[in-house]
């Protein structure tokens, strides 16, 4: 439920002749595709692009729409040193690594979600906690990206979201992190670098988002005057949804850009928190 316009920002230092030295990170879902390019030599992000498209009722139309975007975008038709993809989907689950075996992937997943016969399963060991993320991507989408980028690594947004907040937020108190997508939110609670809670919730309007956040504050007996709420993703400071939650929670922040990189000045028009997962994908191995 965001109003992000289509855009492409390209730093003048981008050299199309040496893309094989760059890293390409892509974020795609059923109604949009974004990508950024990292110049690994300088540790600088030099391209950021976003394209909306209609949400289709069947996956074939989504595939053909993504295919069209790839075909017409010159920078998506070049060779890169590494390519990573976030497939945005609420269909994910977390399994403690001591209990995790690859043979049981399907059972883990089906405990929380229905497995579509056209989906394929993936998993990823999170970097900073002893937990693995299990998630799916429609087979046709995976095949499209693998055909275009044979060595692509596929992630769910859960992976960069959790890796980032666990690594960077080590306060004594419990803080609530909310990543807003188009039709669902990811919510996590972190205390002293430990993950206390993670789940995602579908929403139809801004009041749904407020409801889930306040529900979590109440469930975990958090103090609305002390505990912080940190937003990332598609939420805007001047919109009703944000203003509404401000009435209840005193300390609200927005996720900052990862400090280990520099960024093209061309990105300045875009709120830093909007593409937090995309910019944090580089550190996911």
C-alpha positions, -999 to 999 in steps of 0.1 A, spaced: 0 0 0 27 25 -10 27 53 -35 64 49 -45 68 63 -80 88 45 -107 124 58 -108 160 49 -118 189 68 -102 223 62 -118 255 77 -105 277 91 -132 306 69 -120 288 38 -131 308 21 -159 288 -4 -180 320 -19 -193 330 -32 -158 296 -45 -144 314 -79 -140 331 -63 -110 298 -50 -95 272 -67 -73 235 -66 -84 208 -69 -57 172 -73 -68 140 -72 -48 108 -85 -65 73 -94 -56 39 -97 -72 35 -60 -78 69 -45 -82 106 -49 -89 136 -29 -75 173 -32 -79 205 -16 -67 241 -19 -79 271 -19 -55 306 -10 -68 324 -35 -46 358 -18 -52 347 15 -36 319 0 -14 295 25 -30 260 20 -42 258 36 -76 223 26 -89 189 23 -74 157 16 -94 121 8 -87 93 -2 -110 57 -9 -100 33 -31 -119 -2 -44 -115 -8 -73 -91 -21 -101 -113 -43 -129 -101 -21 -156 -117 16 -161 -116 20 -164 -154 11 -127 -158 35 -117 -131 63 -137 -148 56 -120 -181 56 -85 -165 89 -91 -147 103 -105 -180 92 -73 -198 110 -52 -172 142 -72 -174 142 -71 -212 138 -33 -214 163 -25 -186 198 -24 -200 214 -28 -166 195 -61 -160 211 -75 -192 247 -74 -181 271 -97 -163 277 -91 -126 302 -105 -101 274 -117 -79 236 -114 -82 212 -118 -53 174 -118 -52 149 -110 -25 115 -126 -33 90 -107 -12 65 -131 4 49 -137 38 54 -174 32 84 -180 55 91 -197 88 120 -199 113 135 -232 125 162 -234 153 193 -248 137 197 -276 162 163 -290 151 169 -283 114 174 -310 88 170 -305 51 149 -336 47 122 -320 68 119 -287 49 84 -294 37 72 -305 71 86 -273 87 70 -251 61 36 -268 61 33 -264 99 27 -227 92 17 -224 55 1 -242 27 27 -253 2 16 -245 -34 25 -272 -59 40 -245 -81 63 -232 -54 98 -244 -47 114 -244 -13 146 -227 -2 164 -223 32 191 -200 46 210 -201 78 208 -167 95 242 -152 102 239 -139 138 215 -164 154 213 -201 155 182 -202 133 174 -211 97 148 -193 75 126 -216 53 107 -200 25 92 -205 -10 93 -188 -44 70 -196 -73 89 -220 -95 82 -199 -127 97 -168 -110 128 -187 -98 133 -201 -133 130 -167 -149 157 -152 -127 180 -183 -130 177 -182 -168 188 -145 -167 214 -149 -139 225 -185 -137 244 -181 -104 218 -160 -86 212 -166 -49 175 -164 -38 164 -150 -4 132 -141 14 130 -106 28 130 -122 63 168 -129 59 182 -94 54 156 -79 77 165 -101 107 203 -102 99 204 -64 99 184 -57 131 201 -85 151 236 -72 141 230 -35 146 206 -32 176 221 -43 209 202 -21 234 193 -34 268 156 -27 263 133 -46 240 126 -28 207 100 -35 180 110 -36 143 84 -33 116 92 -38 79 62 -27 58 56 -43 24 26 -38 1 2 -62 17 18 -75 49 42 -64 76 71 -83 92 74 -76 129 104 -86 151 113 -80 188 150 -77 196 165 -75 231 203 -73 237 209 -86 201 185 -116 207 154 -123 187 124 -127 210 96 -128 184 91 -127 147 59 -130 126 42 -114 97 6 -101 94 -15 -92 63 -31 -58 62 -56 -39 41 -53 -4 56 -32 18 79 -54 10 110 -45 -27 106 -8 -19 109 -15 1 141 -36 -27 155 -8 -53 151 18 -31 165 -2 -22 196 -12 -58 199 25 -68 201 32 -40 226 4 -53 248 12 -90 244 48 -84 255 39 -58 281 61 -32 265 60 4 276 47 28 250 67 56 266 100 38 267 103 9 242 112 20 206 94 13 174 117 12 143 102 12 109 116 2 75 101 -5 41 72 13 24 59 37 51 60 75 48 64 99 77 37 123 64 10 97 59 -20 89 81 -7 54 91 24 69 107 6 98 123 -19 74 138 7 52 155 24 84 168 -6 90 190 2 58 210 39 52 209 64 79 220 97 68 204 94 60 167 124 59 145 132 49 109 159 24 99 191 41 87 211 31 56 239 7 64 269 28 74 295 4 59 287 17 24 285 51 7 257 60 -16 253 80 -47 239 116 -41 212 107 -67 195 86 -41 188 116 -18 152 120 -30 142 86 -16 136 80 21 166 60 34 144 33 52 124 24 21 149 0 6 165 -12 38 163 -49 30 177 -44 -5 208 -24 7 214 -50 34 213 -80 10 250 -76 2 259 -88 37 238 -120 34 259 -149 22 
